[in-house]
Amino acid sequence: MKKLITISLVAVMGLGAYAQQIPLYSNYFFTPYIYNPAYSGSKGVTEATIVHRRQWTGLQGSPETSAIALQGALKNYNFGYSLYGYVDQTDILQRTGAYGNYAYHLQLSDDATLSFGIGAGFLNQGINASAVRAQDPNDVFTVVPTERGVFDLSAGLRFKVADFTLGAAAPQLLAQDVVFSDNSDNRINFGLTRHYVANAQYDFAFNGDDQVLSPMVMVRAGENIPVQVDAGLMFRLKKFGYIGAMYRSDYAVTGNIGVNLTDELTLGYAYDFSLNTYGTSLGTSHEFMLTYRFGSNRDNERMENELKRIKMRQLRQQDEVEETVDEKLEEFEEKMKRQQAQNQQESAEDQGQSQAGNNNRRQNNNQQGANRNNRRQNNNRGGRNNANNRQNNNQGDFNPQGLGNDNQRGQNNNRGGNDQSSGVNGGYAADNQAGNVAPGSQGYYITAGVFSSEGNARKRIKQLENKGFKANFFRDSSNGYYYVYLLKFDSYQEADQAKSSKMNGAYDGKLWIKIVK
């Protein structure tokens, strides 16, 4: 009697149950677009990555995943793309997936970006019949196709402001069933589950951007799937590589290390220490990653500088618009003042004419009263002449002394304005003030504007001086732009403190740090 072994045997492996179905990686923070298409092209460089993961090496048929990914940016880095393919083998189950992702990066401000991403792909679920083992080989035969595939979608968002990044995505968005047999008596299918992934990361930069410390967290969940939380810390050395650690709830602690073999090539490794009850029986997990960047770090730095120049161009355009609006507002205010003064003058003339008419009527009605008024007016004029004479005498005694006091006060005010330590530019030391710095010398400049022409730079300096600030400018020969600065420091930390505190609260506009090496 032949025994029929069909796909229902695989139900023990999860065909009818719910579990995490998307591949699990320990180096995903270097390829976040695998889970969230909105990250595609966010680095602004083109790079390819190969990943191989072997999980639970002490268990026969344990999960083994191989993946290859490529990402890049297009058109001034506003558009990103990525390609991702993988093969995930668990015992007799094998899944193959291929995705193409697209992302649009919307620049909300000079330090805030909102990204939208969508991915489309094909998932193929298969059964490796050759891996099935039975006492009698004749007991096993196939009654249904061993492979079935479905179309799949994924979508995601990414929000980055300054050094903080927040992402959310939904892999396997369609949540379709992979149907192997639609027999009414024995329907055999594999149910795909919609997943939800959220992540957050903050980058603390030291020594410019050469050293970055990044705490991060990722949460994975789904319908009828337990929530899994990853919390980690990654320290990246731009020239050498990275080192990090991560805790994955109800599973393991992971150690990560990576080495930059060349400017273009990085080799990474992750090792999982199982923490659950069956950890000792499952064995260890290993993951290898190899990333190749199409262009050295120097090329990447040039790209980053190009991004900065684009942002600076946007800021200049914004400044020009604000300046035009201010000029229009000033013209409107002057026009309103002139109109108000004209209205007051016309009102005064109308009142004077009305008063003159009333006086004439009184004179016509009562000539005798008019004569008495004339006599009173003559007396009043005599009194006013005496008062004017006394006032002229007093002014003759007073003006010289008053003018002297005014001149003295002006001289005192001028002496106070020349003192660099009397609150100018936030009250910083004289050596840091713009007027005492050699323009373009090595250091860290607190800049309040960057312009493509010298005339605009001088105009900006005049605006700052009208507000009580001391400013100067220099031309950067590497890009040809003119930088208007208020202060200069010898260390990045001092400059960052001045920028963050808005020059001890003295400045209410936007400030940047210009590094001159």
DACOR-V103121 format. One record per residue. N is the residue number from 0. RES is the residue in three letters. PHI is phi in whole degrees, -180 to 180 (* if undefined). OMEGA is omega in whole degrees, -180 to 180 (999 if undefined). Layout:
n & res & phi & omega
N & RES & PHI & OMEGA
N & RES & PHI & OMEGA
//
This chain:
n & res & phi & omega
0 & MET & * & -178
1 & LYS & -77 & 176
2 & LYS & -96 & -179
3 & LEU & -93 & 175
4 & ILE & -112 & -178
5 & THR & -119 & -178
6 & ILE & -63 & -180
7 & SER & -60 & 175
8 & LEU & -62 & -176
9 & VAL & -80 & 179
10 & ALA & -57 & 177
11 & VAL & -61 & -179
12 & MET & -83 & 174
13 & GLY & 122 & -178
14 & LEU & -66 & 180
15 & GLY & -103 & -176
16 & ALA & -104 & 179
17 & TYR & -117 & 178
18 & ALA & -158 & 176
19 & GLN & -62 & -176
20 & GLN & -107 & 179
21 & ILE & -77 & -178
22 & PRO & -56 & -178
23 & LEU & -105 & 179
24 & TYR & -129 & 178
25 & SER & -109 & 177
26 & ASN & -118 & -173
27 & TYR & -66 & -178
28 & PHE & -68 & 174
29 & PHE & -93 & 176
30 & THR & -133 & -175
31 & PRO & -66 & 180
32 & TYR & -68 & 175
33 & ILE & -62 & 179
34 & TYR & -95 & -174
35 & ASN & -132 & -177
36 & PRO & -64 & -179
37 & ALA & -68 & 179
38 & TYR & -82 & -177
39 & SER & -60 & 177
40 & GLY & 74 & -176
41 & SER & -70 & 178
42 & LYS & -77 & -180
43 & GLY & 80 & 180
44 & VAL & -129 & 177
45 & THR & -99 & -180
46 & GLU & -150 & 179
47 & ALA & -119 & -176
48 & THR & -135 & 174
49 & ILE & -118 & -179
50 & VAL & -129 & 172
51 & HIS & -134 & -177
52 & ARG & -128 & 174
53 & ARG & -120 & -174
54 & GLN & -108 & 177
55 & TRP & 54 & -175
56 & THR & -64 & 180
57 & GLY & -86 & -176
58 & LEU & -117 & 179
59 & GLN & -67 & -179
60 & GLY & 76 & -178
61 & SER & -68 & -178
62 & PRO & -62 & 177
63 & GLU & -142 & -173
64 & THR & -128 & 173
65 & SER & -126 & -177
66 & ALA & -143 & 174
67 & ILE & -137 & -175
68 & ALA & -143 & 179
69 & LEU & -142 & 177
70 & GLN & -141 & 179
71 & GLY & -168 & -178
72 & ALA & -129 & -178
73 & LEU & -136 & 169
74 & LYS & 50 & 177
75 & ASN & 57 & 173
76 & TYR & 66 & 176
77 & ASN & -81 & -179
78 & PHE & -121 & 178
79 & GLY & -130 & 178
80 & TYR & -141 & 173
81 & SER & -156 & 176
82 & LEU & -123 & -174
83 & TYR & -146 & 176
84 & GLY & -138 & -178
85 & TYR & -151 & 172
86 & VAL & -129 & -177
87 & ASP & -119 & -176
88 & GLN & -113 & 175
89 & THR & -133 & -177
90 & ASP & 55 & -178
91 & ILE & -91 & 178
92 & LEU & -94 & 178
93 & GLN & -136 & 178
94 & ARG & -121 & 177
95 & THR & -124 & -180
96 & GLY & -135 & 176
97 & ALA & -142 & -175
98 & TYR & -133 & 168
99 & GLY & -122 & -175
100 & ASN & -116 & 177
101 & TYR & -133 & -180
102 & ALA & -137 & 173
103 & TYR & -119 & -177
104 & HIS & -106 & -178
105 & LEU & -97 & -180
106 & GLN & -83 & -179
107 & LEU & -79 & 178
108 & SER & -155 & -178
109 & ASP & -67 & -180
110 & ASP & -133 & -180
111 & ALA & -133 & -179
112 & THR & -135 & 175
113 & LEU & -116 & -176
114 & SER & -117 & 176
115 & PHE & -118 & -179
116 & GLY & -138 & 176
117 & ILE & -142 & -180
118 & GLY & -131 & 177
119 & ALA & -131 & -178
120 & GLY & -164 & -178
121 & PHE & -131 & 177
122 & LEU & -110 & 178
123 & ASN & -116 & 179
124 & GLN & -102 & -176
125 & GLY & -134 & 177
126 & ILE & -124 & 179
127 & ASN & -84 & -176
128 & ALA & -62 & -179
129 & SER & -68 & 180
130 & ALA & -88 & 179
131 & VAL & -76 & -178
132 & ARG & -117 & 177
133 & ALA & -142 & -180
134 & GLN & -64 & 178
135 & ASP & -116 & -177
136 & PRO & -57 & -179
137 & ASN & -74 & -180
138 & ASP & -76 & -174
139 & VAL & -112 & 170
140 & PHE & -150 & -173
141 & THR & -96 & 178
142 & VAL & -114 & 178
143 & VAL & -135 & 176
144 & PRO & -60 & -179
145 & THR & -88 & 180
146 & GLU & -140 & 174
147 & ARG & -146 & -178
148 & GLY & -133 & 179
149 & VAL & -141 & 174
150 & PHE & -80 & -176
151 & ASP & -138 & 177
152 & LEU & -129 & 172
153 & SER & -142 & -179
154 & ALA & -145 & -178
155 & GLY & -161 & 176
156 & LEU & -129 & 176
157 & ARG & -144 & 178
158 & PHE & -125 & -179
159 & LYS & -126 & 176
160 & VAL & -131 & -176
161 & ALA & 57 & -176
162 & ASP & -102 & -179
163 & PHE & -108 & -180
164 & THR & -129 & 179
165 & LEU & -132 & -178
166 & GLY & -134 & 176
167 & ALA & -149 & -177
168 & ALA & -149 & 178
169 & ALA & -133 & 173
170 & PRO & -71 & -179
171 & GLN & 51 & -171
172 & LEU & -63 & -176
173 & LEU & -77 & 178
174 & ALA & 51 & -179
175 & GLN & -85 & 175
176 & ASP & -97 & 172
177 & VAL & -93 & -173
178 & VAL & -96 & 177
179 & PHE & -92 & 179
180 & SER & -149 & -179
181 & ASP & -108 & 177
182 & ASN & -63 & -177
183 & SER & -64 & -179
184 & ASP & -83 & -175
185 & ASN & -150 & -179
186 & ARG & -75 & -178
187 & ILE & -117 & -178
188 & ASN & -150 & 175
189 & PHE & -119 & -176
190 & GLY & -88 & 174
191 & LEU & -78 & -177
192 & THR & -114 & 175
193 & ARG & -69 & -180
194 & HIS & -106 & 176
195 & TYR & -131 & -177
196 & VAL & -129 & 176
197 & ALA & -131 & -179
198 & ASN & -145 & 177
199 & ALA & -142 & -178
200 & GLN & -153 & 176
201 & TYR & -129 & -177
202 & ASP & -107 & 173
203 & PHE & -99 & -176
204 & ALA & -95 & 177
205 & PHE & -127 & 179
206 & ASN & 53 & -174
207 & GLY & 74 & 174
208 & ASP & -117 & -177
209 & ASP & -72 & 180
210 & GLN & -133 & -177
211 & VAL & -134 & 175
212 & LEU & -106 & -172
213 & SER & -128 & 167
214 & PRO & -76 & -176
215 & MET & -149 & 178
216 & VAL & -146 & 176
217 & MET & -135 & 178
218 & VAL & -122 & 178
219 & ARG & -118 & -180
220 & ALA & -155 & 179
221 & GLY & -173 & 179
222 & GLU & -68 & -179
223 & ASN & 62 & 179
224 & ILE & -118 & 179
225 & PRO & -60 & 179
226 & VAL & -73 & 177
227 & GLN & -123 & -176
228 & VAL & -119 & 172
229 & ASP & -111 & 175
230 & ALA & -133 & -175
231 & GLY & -146 & 179
232 & LEU & -140 & -177
233 & MET & -127 & 178
234 & PHE & -117 & -176
235 & ARG & -111 & 174
236 & LEU & -109 & -170
237 & LYS & -56 & -176
238 & LYS & -88 & -169
239 & PHE & -114 & -177
240 & GLY & 154 & -178
241 & TYR & -154 & 174
242 & ILE & -150 & -177
243 & GLY & -165 & 178
244 & ALA & -147 & -178
245 & MET & -149 & 174
246 & TYR & -111 & 178
247 & ARG & -114 & -172
248 & SER & -59 & 178
249 & ASP & 57 & 180
250 & TYR & -143 & -169
251 & ALA & -162 & 167
252 & VAL & -111 & -175
253 & THR & -116 & 172
254 & GLY & -109 & -178
255 & ASN & -123 & 175
256 & ILE & -149 & 179
257 & GLY & -144 & -178
258 & VAL & -131 & 174
259 & ASN & -81 & 180
260 & LEU & -67 & 174
261 & THR & -141 & 176
262 & ASP & -65 & -177
263 & GLU & -103 & -169
264 & LEU & -120 & 179
265 & THR & -128 & 177
266 & LEU & -112 & -179
267 & GLY & -124 & -179
268 & TYR & -144 & 177
269 & ALA & -133 & 180
270 & TYR & -127 & -179
271 & ASP & -101 & 174
272 & PHE & -101 & -177
273 & SER & -66 & -179
274 & LEU & -115 & -175
275 & ASN & -77 & -174
276 & THR & -62 & -175
277 & TYR & -100 & -175
278 & GLY & -57 & -178
279 & THR & -67 & -180
280 & SER & -83 & -177
281 & LEU & -74 & -178
282 & GLY & 87 & -174
283 & THR & -95 & 177
284 & SER & -129 & -178
285 & HIS & -129 & 177
286 & GLU & -142 & 179
287 & PHE & -116 & -180
288 & MET & -138 & 178
289 & LEU & -130 & -177
290 & THR & -121 & 177
291 & TYR & -119 & 178
292 & ARG & -99 & -180
293 & PHE & -82 & -174
294 & GLY & 131 & -178
295 & SER & -74 & 177
296 & ASN & -60 & 178
297 & ARG & -64 & 176
298 & ASP & -63 & 179
299 & ASN & -63 & 178
300 & GLU & -64 & 178
301 & ARG & -64 & 177
302 & MET & -65 & 178
303 & GLU & -62 & 177
304 & ASN & -64 & 177
305 & GLU & -65 & 176
306 & LEU & -60 & 179
307 & LYS & -63 & 179
308 & ARG & -65 & 178
309 & ILE & -63 & 179
310 & LYS & -64 & 178
311 & MET & -62 & 179
312 & ARG & -64 & 177
313 & GLN & -64 & 179
314 & LEU & -65 & 179
315 & ARG & -64 & 178
316 & GLN & -62 & 178
317 & GLN & -64 & 178
318 & ASP & -62 & 180
319 & GLU & -65 & 178
320 & VAL & -64 & 179
321 & GLU & -63 & 179
322 & GLU & -65 & 178
323 & THR & -63 & 179
324 & VAL & -63 & 179
325 & ASP & -62 & 179
326 & GLU & -63 & 179
327 & LYS & -64 & 179
328 & LEU & -64 & 178
329 & GLU & -63 & 178
330 & GLU & -62 & 180
331 & PHE & -64 & 179
332 & GLU & -64 & 178
333 & GLU & -63 & 179
334 & LYS & -64 & 180
335 & MET & -65 & 179
336 & LYS & -64 & 179
337 & ARG & -63 & 179
338 & GLN & -66 & 179
339 & GLN & -65 & 179
340 & ALA & -63 & 179
341 & GLN & -65 & 179
342 & ASN & -63 & 179
343 & GLN & -65 & 180
344 & GLN & -66 & 179
345 & GLU & -64 & 179
346 & SER & -65 & 179
347 & ALA & -65 & 178
348 & GLU & -65 & 178
349 & ASP & -63 & 179
350 & GLN & -65 & 179
351 & GLY & -65 & 179
352 & GLN & -66 & 179
353 & SER & -64 & 180
354 & GLN & -66 & 179
355 & ALA & -64 & 178
356 & GLY & -64 & 179
357 & ASN & -64 & 180
358 & ASN & -64 & -180
359 & ASN & -63 & 179
360 & ARG & -65 & 179
361 & ARG & -65 & -179
362 & GLN & -65 & 179
363 & ASN & -69 & -178
364 & ASN & -77 & -173
365 & ASN & -144 & -178
366 & GLN & -68 & -179
367 & GLN & -67 & 177
368 & GLY & -63 & 180
369 & ALA & -67 & 179
370 & ASN & -65 & 178
371 & ARG & -63 & 178
372 & ASN & -64 & -180
373 & ASN & -66 & 179
374 & ARG & -63 & 178
375 & ARG & -63 & -180
376 & GLN & -65 & 178
377 & ASN & -63 & 178
378 & ASN & -62 & -180
379 & ASN & -65 & 180
380 & ARG & -65 & 178
381 & GLY & -66 & 179
382 & GLY & -66 & -179
383 & ARG & -68 & 178
384 & ASN & -63 & 178
385 & ASN & -63 & 180
386 & ALA & -65 & -180
387 & ASN & -66 & 179
388 & ASN & -63 & 179
389 & ARG & -63 & -179
390 & GLN & -66 & 179
391 & ASN & -65 & 178
392 & ASN & -63 & 179
393 & ASN & -64 & 179
394 & GLN & -64 & 178
395 & GLY & -63 & 179
396 & ASP & -80 & -167
397 & PHE & -97 & -169
398 & ASN & -59 & -178
399 & PRO & -59 & -179
400 & GLN & -68 & 180
401 & GLY & -63 & 178
402 & LEU & -62 & 179
403 & GLY & -63 & 179
404 & ASN & -65 & 179
405 & ASP & -62 & 179
406 & ASN & -62 & -180
407 & GLN & -63 & 179
408 & ARG & -63 & 178
409 & GLY & -61 & 179
410 & GLN & -64 & 179
411 & ASN & -64 & 179
412 & ASN & -64 & 179
413 & ASN & -63 & 179
414 & ARG & -64 & 178
415 & GLY & -67 & -179
416 & GLY & -69 & 180
417 & ASN & -83 & -178
418 & ASP & -86 & -177
419 & GLN & -69 & -175
420 & SER & -97 & -175
421 & SER & -100 & 174
422 & GLY & 94 & 180
423 & VAL & -69 & 178
424 & ASN & 53 & 176
425 & GLY & 86 & 177
426 & GLY & 78 & 179
427 & TYR & -76 & -176
428 & ALA & -60 & -177
429 & ALA & -60 & -178
430 & ASP & -66 & -179
431 & ASN & -92 & -175
432 & GLN & -72 & -176
433 & ALA & -59 & -177
434 & GLY & -71 & -178
435 & ASN & -107 & -176
436 & VAL & -114 & 175
437 & ALA & -73 & -176
438 & PRO & -58 & 177
439 & GLY & 84 & 178
440 & SER & -72 & -176
441 & GLN & -64 & 178
442 & GLY & 154 & -176
443 & TYR & -118 & -173
444 & TYR & -97 & 171
445 & ILE & -90 & -173
446 & THR & -104 & -180
447 & ALA & -118 & 178
448 & GLY & 170 & 176
449 & VAL & -137 & -171
450 & PHE & -138 & 178
451 & SER & -88 & 180
452 & SER & -127 & -179
453 & GLU & -68 & -179
454 & GLY & -61 & 179
455 & ASN & -68 & 178
456 & ALA & -64 & 178
457 & ARG & -66 & 178
458 & LYS & -65 & 177
459 & ARG & -64 & 178
460 & ILE & -62 & 179
461 & LYS & -64 & 177
462 & GLN & -62 & 180
463 & LEU & -66 & 179
464 & GLU & -64 & 177
465 & ASN & -65 & 177
466 & LYS & -93 & 176
467 & GLY & 95 & -179
468 & PHE & -105 & 174
469 & LYS & -97 & -175
470 & ALA & -138 & 176
471 & ASN & -150 & 180
472 & PHE & -146 & 173
473 & PHE & -146 & -180
474 & ARG & -105 & 177
475 & ASP & -87 & -176
476 & SER & -68 & -178
477 & SER & -74 & 180
478 & ASN & -126 & 177
479 & GLY & 80 & -178
480 & TYR & -93 & 179
481 & TYR & -103 & -177
482 & TYR & -107 & 177
483 & VAL & -93 & -174
484 & TYR & -126 & 179
485 & LEU & -111 & -178
486 & LEU & -140 & 173
487 & LYS & -143 & -179
488 & PHE & -129 & 179
489 & ASP & -90 & -179
490 & SER & -131 & 180
491 & TYR & -66 & -178
492 & GLN & -62 & 179
493 & GLU & -63 & -180
494 & ALA & -66 & 180
495 & ASP & -65 & 178
496 & GLN & -65 & 180
497 & ALA & -66 & 179
498 & LYS & -66 & -177
499 & SER & -66 & -178
500 & SER & -87 & -177
501 & LYS & 55 & 179
502 & MET & 57 & 180
503 & ASN & 57 & 177
504 & GLY & 82 & -177
505 & ALA & -80 & -174
506 & TYR & -118 & -177
507 & ASP & -111 & 179
508 & GLY & -102 & -179
509 & LYS & -89 & 179
510 & LEU & -127 & 176
511 & TRP & -134 & 176
512 & ILE & -107 & 175
513 & LYS & -106 & -178
514 & ILE & -98 & 176
515 & VAL & -118 & -179
516 & LYS & -106 & 999
//
